[in-house]
Structures are given as structure tokens and as C-alpha cells.
Amino acid sequence: SSSGMNVFAYFQSRLLVNSLDVIIQTCLFTAVYYLIRQPGVTFWKFLLPFGFTAYAASGWGYLISTLVPPRHGPFIVSLIVF
């Protein structure tokens, strides 16, 4: 790259920060959901499937954000989801 920045290092740092962001958001969402529902199973049995879903959704988000312009992203996602 012309700016002297290592592209692979930049990619890895973005991936790490995004992974931490997804993990924190998943834990918070699962905790709120668990407190509201108060199921008869442990918290960890909810966290695993919610974590897998968040990981898959972040991958789809990255894919769509690289393929379409930002202004069309929400519309394209709504078409894919429904």
C-alpha cells in the first residue's frame, strides 16, 4: 500500500476488534433475554446458540457490505432475510 501500512495487519486488527464487539454484544443480549425469560435451563445453554447466530450474522453483514454500496445495504439485507 502507498501509505506504508501493512494491509494484512490492518485486516487482522479489524477482525479482532469486530470479534470482541460481537462477543460483548452477544453476551449482553443473551443476559437480557435470559433475565426477561427466566428459563429453567442454565445461561450457558442459551449463550452458545446465540453466539453461533451472531457469528454467522456478522459474516453475512461483512459479505453484503463488500458487495453493495452502503446506501443499498439495509434494503438488500431485508430482501435476503425475507
N, C-alpha and C positions, 0 to 999 in steps of 0.2 A: 504494500500500500504506500501511497505517496506521502502520507503523514508520518511514517515511521512507526506506526502502531502495528503490533502483531495481531493479525486477524484471528488466528486460532485462539490466542489468549483472550481476546475480546469476546469471542463466541463462548468460550468456556466460562468466563466470568458472568456473562448474561444468563447462561444456562444454570449456573449455581444460584444466582440471585433469584431467578424465576422458580427454581425448585424449592428454595426456602420459603418464598412467598406462597406457593401452592400448599406446602406443608402447614404453614401457620394458618392460612385461610381454611384449610380442611379441618384442622383441629378445632378452630373456633366455631365453625359451622356445625360440626358434629357435637360439640359440647352444648351449644344452644339447643340443637334438635333433641339431644338426649335429655336435657333438663326439662324441656317442654313436654316431651312424650312420656318420660319416666317408664321405660320398658322394663321387663323382667329379666333382661339379659345384661351382661357387662358392657361397659363403654367400649372396650376394645373390639367387641364383635361388630360394632357399628363403624368404628374408625377404619377398618380395613377396606370394606367395600366402598365407603365414601372416598377414601384415598385413591383407590383404583379409578373411580369415576372422575375425580378431579384431575388425575394424571392424564387420562385419556382425553378429557375435555381441553386441557391445556395444549395437548398435541394438535388437536383439531383447530384450536384457535391460532396456533403458530402456522399451520398449513394454510388456513384461509387468509391470514394476514399477509402471507407472502404471495398468494396467487391473485388477489383482487385489490383494487385501490381502497384506501381507508374509508372513504365515504360510502362505499358499497358493502362494506363488511357486515354490518348488522342485518341488512336485507338478505344477503347471501346466506348468512347463518340461519335466519328464520326460514328460508326455503329448504335448507338441508335438514333442519331439525324436524320440520313438519312435513 
